[in-house]
Amino acid sequence: MASNIGMMDSAYFVGRNEILTWINNRLQLNLSRIEEAASGAVQCQMIDMTYPGAVPMHKVNFDAKSEYDMIQNYKVLQEVFNKLKIDKHIEVNRLVKGRPLDNLEFLQWLKRYCDSVNGGIMNENYDPVERRLKGGKERNSKGSLKSSKSLQANNLHNLASGDAAGINKNTVSKQGKTGVAASSSEVRALSKEITDLKLSVDLLEKERDFYFAKLRDIEILCQSTKVENHPLMQKNQHLTKLKSLLANLLIMVKLKRQMKRKPTEEKTLNDCELN
């Protein structure tokens, strides 16, 4: 039956809304997106409705969120397929990713298969809500038995270790919390200080560039032929000294800027050599 449903079958032209309506009406759910059925639990219950009692619903997890839990649901479904001799391989790795197209194709196939088995007629004696609740209770009871055994073993171990371990844990947890709070406050204070320092450096660099530009303008003005040949420049010794002072000051500024660039250049050269 399943092998007869090809990719060009009319089943694969059924829309998303029709699939969601079919699921919600049959299982009394309220799905609004195809991806919500990616866990495999809906598919398990659809087969359980088609073949009542064929699916061990206590193994089906309707609250599955992780890929591991979803894979367990699809394992149950594949086992039921094999038992019922349904020739359909489930692409689990694609379905658990929650991709709408992959899940829509699988649900389209499932609708076509279920309709072909029972002629599209619902089993009136099947209560989907009660079946889900019963399966959940059985799963929880089995899980609680396992957890109670492990809890008993843990309690015996804890009693043997004594109350001292509990006190130590409390003190360690308190110290850890205070340590985390103190470190976070220190990080905030240091980050604020770094930000302030960066702002002050930017302002100083802007101020330096501004005055350097002004000095450069004065140097160009003093080196012009009109100013050099002016009688005042030739006669006034103060202006000549000022000119030489400006020239020396510009040389010092240039040297400082070159020295500041040197470490960066050396670091770049070292990086190139290493590469």
Secondary structure, DSSP 8 states (H G I E B T S, - for coil): -GGG--TTSGGGG--HHHHHHHHHHHHT----SGGGGTTSHHHHHHHHHHSTT-S-GGG--TT--SHHHHHHHHHHHHHHHHHTT------HHHHTTT-HHHHHHHHHHHHHHHHHHHTT---TT--HHHHHHHHHHHHHHHHHHHHHHHHHHHHHHHHHH-HHHHHHHHHHHHHHHHHHHHHHHHHHHHHHHHHHHHHHHHHHHHHHHHHHHHHHHHHHHHHSHHHHTSHHHHH-HHHHHHHHHHHHHHHHHHHHHHHHHHHHHHHHHHHHHH-
